[in-house]
Structure formats: structure tokens, C-alpha cells
Amino acid sequence: MAGRVDTSPLANAMTEEDSVSVPQSITIDAKPSALDIDTTRTAMLVVDMQNDFGAEGGLMHRAGIDIGPIQAAAEPTARVLATARKAGIKVIYLKMELRGDLSDAGAADAPNRLRMEPFGVGTAVQAPDGRPSRILIRDTWNTDILDELAPEPVDIIVSKHRFSGFYQTDLDMILKTLGVKYLVVTGCTTSVCVESTVRDAMFRDYTCLLLEDCMAEPVGSDLPRSNHEASLLVMQLVFAWVTDSRALLRALHAQVSGRNGAFVAA
């Protein structure tokens, strides 16, 4: 069964004037080469930037994992989101979340479920504000998007129950309905949910641009070459293009300034 999606913003997006606007091409300095994208056919993906992964009291924090890199990625991501919205780029949030009965986590012996169990998935906890909550369960504080990256009413939210945002969700249908060809990808963690989603996107012929300072991978961060760096290397060699938020903001600023002469980057 497909993951949940908040479809009301999708309907609104299809009635916006800019949904049928003329192509708006920008060139972004990236690796392995500069990349041209049409912003009218671009969506920004925010992968799993939610309390369980980036907030104190969430799954990772409770497990003793350093969430500092994810928290650090939130600030540049917020700047890119604000500017992308001004440029007419659609924003889609992916949320890792399960049903309360864990029926979408897989059978008792499924690898997906077995790998989640050590992190206490489904365990009842108390949110920092005192509300009852549960680890990685939908409609709880734990799976809410980080406050500093809170979605706008026009944004789209897609829930998923596996690492890839495309597995048994409506993401591909939504992107095709919106006429999207290019994906600007941010989120956590780089080598798990981000990489899984990018691989599946590439297999479906989407062109992906990863913002390296808008994503993080706590696991392996103390290695000579971190998992974050290793994943980005593989991505830029085979699956995608890699840049940072500053390069994208420069390109968007130039485009929108030329269009109305009054744009100020966030």
C-alpha cells in the first residue's frame, strides 16, 4: 500500500499560474560538471528532517547518536527552502513513519523490521513538551518535521515506511503530475534514506542535484573518509550531481533578480 500523502497542496499547485510558465533555465556549478536545470520542472526534496533524527528526545538522540551534523544541516536547508519557494520551485517533504501497529514495518522476520527494533521503534515516549508520543510512529511529535524547517501550506508531504522515498509511495506519481524532471535533494541521512531515494530517482530518469551542506550522516563521521563523503563521491560519479547551497542560491538569485529586479536571497 502506498505511503500517505497530503494531496491538498498538490491540487493547489496544479492551479498556480507558474505551473504552466515558460522554461526558466539556470546553470549551477556542480560536480562532476556544471548542471543546467529548468526551475519550472524542478522540485526540492527534504528527506526525513524530522524530530526522530534531528531533535533532542528523538530516536537518534535516545540511541546516543550524535545529531549535531543533522542539526547543522537544517540552517542552510532553511535558507534554500525560502529561496526556492520565491523562485517557484515546489517543495516536497519525505517523512519516515510507521503505522501504530507496525503493520507496514514488515513481517516479524523482515530485515527492515529487525533493523529497526534495536532503536525502539514503536516505543511509547514523552515528547519534550510533555505530550505522549511514540518512536517513528506517524501523527506523533517524533515524526513531526523539525520546527526550523516547518512546511508551508503549499508544500507537499509524503510519508514512507522504507528508506527510499519511492518505495510503495505516491512520490513518482506526484512528480509526474507536476511535470518534474529535476530534483534538488536535501535531508538525512546521506548514505541511507537520501542515497536510497536518489538511486531510485535516477532509475526513474529524474536528474538529481544533491546539496552536500544540506544533508548529514552521523554514522561513520569519525572515519578518515566519512560515510557522508563516500556517498557523495559515489553519487557524483554515477547517480547524480553534487553542489552546495551557496552555488544553488547564487544561480537562483541571478535568475529571479533578472526577472523582477527586486529579489533578495534568504
Steps between C-alpha positions, in 0.01 A plus 500: 500500500634843413617734772280786608518830319344836575336554160337841557820693415531292182158618383591857585830472316329391181289816497788740556586726210866402506414133442469576129769770480770511235825315574739674739847355461783551747855368499642368828866444577509134602702177491584326274391785269281808488131412484220680316155463653160644415356635825145466369562124486685475830396386847697513823499185712549527876573147618415399858594826671278410794523491878594133522822574311586861574351599836587426860264233626468336159605150393862583420557717807358227726728246330807708583566600139646846441224706339720808471569451127127476424426809708779685319349408162166654595620862480619499137201286408264765640671769291470291185134423570413868536677591178366202306144594590559856377631355174185288455671167572263253662600352836429139596573360846561129555428361846610162633204382707311181575148402592431459869468121465828482300319311226696692235838426661505151352446153645661407831801352320526767228844668487340846503321425826792318659733793430254741660440307821827597675394865469176438688267571211144522629607557860283743696695808610432849624566787261709793631181703540345228718268348242482121464680384189650190337827441321465516120118479511292727280293785645731541800761757602775255407419510130419871478726706273765700688357834610759702307399323178124502554305450175299782345132439408589465131765233563437128453570234764548135410540231767714194440570180689825396332824683434412603143242771450378316190428159654122445524427875511333750268818702448557399137135570411516841669819598320362392164173685563700816575714451189819472705825390337760640742531433874698710744564259786566578867452310826624213709665271513731533200595136459165346593170672416648774281713263296221240474260765370752644252581159358131428443453847350782444253351164399180691417691755288487795739807724504613548860705783647623434856583787736787365707468754784125436527536133588679298766606151599587455869609137460864477404560872547826426686651285222790629283245527220152533647195314371365842400803567280504148356134517402543839335798366303297207367208730423704748297678222309196292407157614618474878532664842519634649823528864603431711809232744606709807411535396136128438465410826674730696267332349195149558633583855604626583153188352339242671717688832511498505124128425496376769738799700615385484860604161632712463812631153584397365838 
